[in-house]
């Protein structure tokens, strides 16, 4: 029975990649247009949100979103969340309506079709390259100056040890938030690790709970407050994860 279940889960996970590809193929001409200029990014973002919902519901995932505070249209924010699954990208797009740009790892460029548009719309970071990190900050600053929000998973990747509930946070998101005096929006994904882990024979359909916590202001802070802001944000997310409840 266990072998049969694993086989069915593998087929179900292959379906995930098919769902990723279908909308990209259908909207390919529009995606090319909307990724050709930064001014078209809001139109691309609308398609990206539809794409994300198409995948989640097509996989049998049901987002359940609770908000302690709502984002204001036209304002810029620094969105941060725990990172345990590839579905974190889709769930973030479904959760947040304000246009935002991901800062993500360069390796995802290798995914067929998805990687092509990922490269054209996201801010890519090569964590082994110091120059790349500098370029990331410059790109993020341009986006923030244009009124777009930024999303960073501050753990810097999915922890290799699956028993880790929440890894330590890196500085990038908090440095940018202080530079631009924009609030941190802590977002908690409770179920993604269980629903769609990186272990290919595991996972299951079901609800995906999300909680947007009260924003953490950076106004008036300097880079001397970076560590404090980073650890306060991590503590907020960790407390929710340890409780395991969406409120």
DAUR-V163850 format. One record per pair of residues at least 24 apart in sequence whose C-alpha atoms are under 8 Angstrom apart, sorted by the first residue. I is the first residue (numbers start at 1). GAP is how many residues later the second one is. Records with the same first field share a line. If there is no record, write none. Layout:
I=GAP + GAP
This chain:
6=195 + 196
7=194
9=191 + 192 + 193 + 194 + 195
10=190 + 191 + 192
12=47
13=187
15=44
16=39 + 43
19=35 + 36 + 39
20=31 + 35 + 94
21=92 + 93
23=28
24=89 + 90
31=86
35=82 + 85 + 86
41=80
42=57
45=54 + 55
48=45
49=41 + 44 + 45
50=44
52=37 + 38 + 39 + 41 + 42
53=37 + 38 + 41
55=35
56=31 + 34 + 35
59=146
60=145 + 146
61=144 + 145 + 146 + 147
62=144 + 145 + 146
63=28 + 144 + 145 + 146 + 147
64=143 + 144 + 145 + 146
65=30 + 144 + 145 + 146 + 147
66=144 + 145 + 146 + 180 + 181
67=144 + 145 + 146
68=143 + 144 + 145 + 146
69=143 + 144 + 145 + 146
71=27
72=26
73=25
74=24 + 73 + 74
75=72 + 73 + 74
76=68 + 71 + 72 + 73 + 74 + 106
77=71 + 72 + 73 + 100 + 105 + 106 + 107 + 108
78=71 + 72 + 73 + 74 + 95 + 99 + 104 + 105 + 106 + 107
79=70 + 71 + 72 + 73 + 105 + 106 + 107 + 108
80=71 + 72 + 73 + 74 + 93 + 104 + 105 + 106 + 107
81=71 + 72 + 73 + 105 + 106 + 107 + 108 + 156
82=71 + 72 + 73 + 84 + 105 + 106 + 107 + 155
83=70 + 72 + 74 + 75 + 106
84=74 + 75 + 108 + 109 + 113 + 114
85=73 + 107 + 108 + 111 + 112 + 113
86=110 + 111 + 112
87=105 + 109
88=101 + 104
95=115
98=50 + 51
99=49 + 50
100=48 + 49 + 50 + 51
101=42 + 47 + 48 + 49 + 50
102=48 + 49 + 50
103=33 + 47 + 48 + 49 + 50
104=48 + 49
105=52
137=39
140=36
141=35 + 39
144=36
165=73 + 76
166=72
168=66
169=61 + 62 + 65
170=60
171=55 + 56 + 59
174=52 + 55 + 56
175=48 + 51
177=41
178=40 + 41 + 43 + 44 + 45 + 48
179=43 + 44
181=36 + 37 + 38 + 39 + 40
182=35 + 36 + 37
183=32 + 33 + 34 + 35 + 36
184=31 + 32 + 33 + 34 + 49
185=27 + 28 + 29 + 30 + 31
186=26 + 27 + 28 + 29 + 30 + 47 + 50 + 51
187=24 + 25 + 26 + 50
188=24 + 25 + 49 + 52 + 53
190=51 + 54 + 55 + 56
209=37
210=36
211=35 + 36
